[in-house]
Amino acid sequence: MAQGAGQGESAKTGGMPRIVHLDEMTLGGIDIPRPDLPHEWIAHDFTDAADVVTRLAGAQVAIINKVKLDAATLAALPDLKLIAVTATGTDVVDSAAAQARGIQVRNVVGYAGTSVAEHVTMLIFALARGLVPFRDSVIDGRWENGKAFCVFAAPVRDLVGQRLGLFGSGAIAQAVASRARALGLEVVFAGRRGAVPGEGRLPFEEVLATSDIISLHCPLTDETRHMLDADTLATMKPGALIINTARGALIDLDALEAALESGRIGGAGIDVAPVEPPPPGSAILRLARRPDVIVTPHSAWLSTQAVTELARVTGETVASFLAGR
């Protein structure tokens, strides 16, 4: 039977495998199904870096989302055998160090495709239709105090016939593409920067120069970091919209702010930041106050259905490990 320990206090387990969830709050109250096999389960809402080794001492399984497990931390955890990451990305774990120590690292792939694709679609609609400035015009009194029956609060564009350029071609990008085509957009996929595009893709530079809307769906690597900087933003179609639900550092936010201020870029919908949560005064928080920008707090992935699936798969991963599979 599963045993829990409040505030990190371990139950007497008589040698049962210990499972420690370091940041349970990242699942928004949805529980991971517990294994049927005997085990000890300890859950913490949040774990500071200084407490990781102490809390994982004696644990065979660690469940994490954003808690970093670097090589030095893993070296201090000789009992650890499985790291279950409740996310698609595993960049918080030093995978090479884990492999060298025989520690399995398991993630969850494809659980939020619908949720993220719908969030991207929402941001596209909201920016194209000027949702924020039109809503503000009601709240600030421009409508009730105006002379005309309507308020021209922002430019509005129809989506039919617009070109959507997608950077990345994985499951989420494909889900966005199918929804965009249903709305009458022309969808194109971009090749890698500085490379000959593969089949079904257009050159990176051409997609930037010709797309009315671009949406980023690629991982953060040395190659993609600041892929949208002052130089690339200057080559984009004037007035284009930018959507980023992938990784915050794909965009140089200072350069984006300048491009928005100059009118080169028409608007941006951003769900991710280079540092999360963002520190006070950071560029992402300045951008959030602009009427042509919508910033959401890394929430594209967290529909109830997506988080439930994430928890289910993580539970199956842990159960399979305990069963020796």
Order of alpha helices (4+ residues) and beta strands (2+ residues): beta-beta-beta-alpha-beta-alpha-beta-alpha-beta-alpha-alpha-beta-alpha-beta-alpha-beta-alpha-beta-alpha-beta-alpha-beta-alpha
